[in-house]
Amino acid sequence: MQPAEWQVRSGEDRQALLLITGAFRVGGGVAALNRLVLKTLSYCDGGRTRLTVLALNEPESTPLDPFYAHPQRTAWRPFGERRGPFILSAWREALRRRWDLIFSDQVGVASVLYPLARLGLCRYTVSCNGLELLPALLSFRRRLALFAAERRLAISPTTRDSLLSRFPGLEVRVYELGLDPKLPLELPSWKEPAPMVVQAVSGREWRLGDRVILCVGRMWRGQRHKGQDALIRAVPLIRERVSDAQLVLAGGGDWVEDLRGLARTEGVEECVFFPGYVSDEMLQQLYSRCFLFAMPSKGEGFGLVYLEAMRWSKPCIGGALDAARDVIVDGETGVLVADPHDARLLADALCRLLKDPETARAMGRAGRKRLGQRYLFSHFQDRFLRAIGWA
């Protein structure tokens, strides 16, 4: 027997076509966004919506995760970065029927549909996420796709405002993201921090202490905006005032070795840790173990990792120049740094909390309360369905 949320009501089914980069074996915030969208469309309207999902960058062997979309009501086609077959399939599907929704997760992907939209053969909705909208990356082709969209959805007020500052009068709706539904607000049974031993940059293994600064994010040379290098440069300044402070940088990418070298150059190879890509269980243990969470980015379109830290009642350090300011309430749930890549300013903000556990705990509690009031999956569902006109 099907779960209640999948039981189909009488009446005509809605049909949605999703053209996305990936959702399951493709990392990053856009993949997390796509999982939220899949789950929302699968749940809405009593489970009546049928999905056709074309995933450009998803490895071809990737199966559909039934937690996010019912396999009997979802046609799932990963293309393994084969752009030609993806474009042909997108055109074929877009022309096959009159869809209730065609959704694309990026303007680059949406550009595939621009010729059809220009001829009046389809209408599509595109998500505007931040990084791909930077002037250097917003090519003429992507601009055409942006302007031709029936709906433009921004994942944060900051992303919307950035677009409108360059293109005044453009209609953009905001649909802020939410916590992944696989991460309920209730914490795992091992709420108390578990002892953890991790290998430092020096090669020695150390037990993580009580003053752990955690940053979670990809580390690619082409995406240095997240500020992991600034955190490493801040560590010597922090250790002058908080001698037992440790920094854990979770994630992977082609920038890791350079960052490890920077830790050696700064003389902090014994207190900086790169555990790499970690399992979901270990990631939750790191959130549980850390004293605070810090991602001093200059280019976040939203910042889902802040929500994961808030779930564990951890105060968050972010930058005042991107969408972190939409999630973090400065002085209440964390601290926003005016120039997040300034090592001294960053060290001052981190030490302020590391040396004041009572304030840090109060900010963590306030962050968890804000999460429960604004950023749960149910909140995202409501925002997304309103944004596409389905609620």
Phi, psi and omega in degrees: 000137181287146172303155185303324184290346181259356181291133187269130175279161177294151180119177184281136178286146170279153181235125180233133176251125180245121173253109188228166175283315180175174183215332191242309179254011174252120185280176174104171185292328181292322176296320177297319175302316182295326176294321177297318181293316178302313181296320180297311182292329179287330181275328192291157173060036178066022180078026183272346186281132174259133185249139166240119188239119174252119186245106188300309189262357181290131176306142187297338181274359184289123177277161173288133176277114184292348176294327185264333181208134182290126185296333181281346181242011182228124172267112188248122183227098175276143187247357175057039178069018177274094189293319181301304177301326178297314181297315180297319179293321179298315178297316182298314181292318181299327182270350188289326181206172174271104186281146173287332178206131165242119185240134175237141186274353179206154178293330178297318177290320180298334181299338176301325184270353185305314181301321180291319179295323180297329179271001180076021184266347177202162174231141183221159176248135182237139176271135178251116194247349178126277191300317184288354180263359177301144182309322182292336184256344183275083182292171179301319180298317180291325177296318177301317180295323179295312184289331184277350183295143174292320177225141173242124183245124179257139185279358177200158174301323179297318178296317177299312183296325177296318177296314184291333178293332180263330182230073181303140178090350178291132180279120181224127177258143180262134171223086182302149183283182182210173180294139177303134182295345174285351179246083179295159181299327178293133184277159176300165184296335179270058183298324179290137182304130179272144177300139180224136176244124184228147179280127178280171178302328181294342184101346178278150178264133181230149174278132177291134183265210186263358182236058182268127171262122182250136171229131180239124180171157178293148180237088179243143180301328180278358181226060184277004185291343183289341169085023178298327178294323177296322178297317180296317179294336179280338186301314179301322179291324179291317184294338175296331183251332179230092193293338182259014180293142177228151180239126177244122179247101182266138182131178181221181180144173185281000178264352188301313183297323176298319180291323175298319177296322178296322178297321177293316180300321180281355178074028182239029184293345179272348184233014175242134189231136177239088181285354179078200174291128184244158177293161178302320181295314180294324179299316179294327176294323177294318176299319179295321187283328190289157176277321178207166178247137180222125169222090185280065186275158173246003188218026181283132173282335174211287180109067182297332181296333175298321180296321180295322177292320179297327176302326180267014178060041178256134174293149185243138173252125179220183180262151180273005186256355182226199187286358172304329181290344175278332184264313183270129174267109186301127180082354181242310178247000180169201183228133174258129183263129185302314174237094189293347178262005174275112187300323182289316177298320180295316179298319179299316180295318181292317181294328178304320180273321180301328181268000182225074183303326181296314177295319179299316179295320179296319177295321179297318178296320179294323178295318178296322178296318179296320177302313181293335182270339191224334193236026173280167181300323180298325177293318178298315179308309182299316183294317182293314182295324175293319184295325180268002176082021180259006180217000000 
